[in-house]
Amino acid sequence: MLLSQDLSIELLIVNGLVVILVIALVFTFVYFIYYVFFQKFFHKQFFHKDPKIIKEGFELLYYTPFFKALDVKGKEQLVNNANKLLINTSFVTDTGQKLEKSQSFKIALVLAMVALGLEKGTHYDALIRVVVYKDVFFSKRADAYVRGLSTSNVLFLSWKDFEYGFLHMHDRYNVGIHEAAHLLTLCGYVRIGVTRDAWTVLANQFINDKNHNNGSQGIFRAYAFANLNEFWACCVEQFYETPAEFSTAHSQLYDATKNKLGFSQKKEATLRYGSLLPKL
Ligand SMILES: [Zn+2]
């Protein structure tokens, strides 16, 4: 009697587990199908339904040499990557409201541009949220007012400074590109300082001897020399904003930065859209 009761309880538990497993599998499958199709259709819809938003985004990047050098397919890839970010990341204001679509797209476009040479599909998998302030904001961590701040999961930006960066190409500051560069290292897609790779060796030489920068006449602003991470972010800013000046002034460092961003000759050949990348 006891034995058969035990058996039936066991049977119930096994049946229950099987049912839960089947439900979980069905949900995973449905979600997978939804995810794949949604992403595909969302891209197409976005292209056709929101040309105004794309146009505004392109206008922001209009004077950025890297963006200018991309051909039509390269720009299409950029929009696709930006759209993936729009789907997977929440863009909000500092008061928790949904950010305007046009603003979200512009930020996503810049993040996608900085990661375009890397081979990962979405590039910022760990990024959960982008929080946008109207102007500079106080950071407890930095104990100061800042224009941008990144952690591996959240990016904080001042909108005023984000736009300003693209309207003033030669002031050696662009908070959008700068923070995107930090995100690449925070998310682990680019590694600096861990091995004696060409970029790290050169960067340390610059930090230890500021004469490399030709004093205040140099292309790097003083903040670049704070540490290796800031130097990296500033190299990436120069790479996208002033590639001609950067490659002329410091060709080795320029090439090393280019390689870190995934634009080495060898890697370019393996990229799905490698041939579309601008010849910088
Ligand atoms: Zn920084």
Boltz pocket constraint, residues with backbone or C-beta under 6 A from the ligand:
constraints:
  - pocket:
      binder: B
      contacts: [[A, 178], [A, 182], [A, 229], [A, 230], [A, 233]]
      max_distance: 6.0
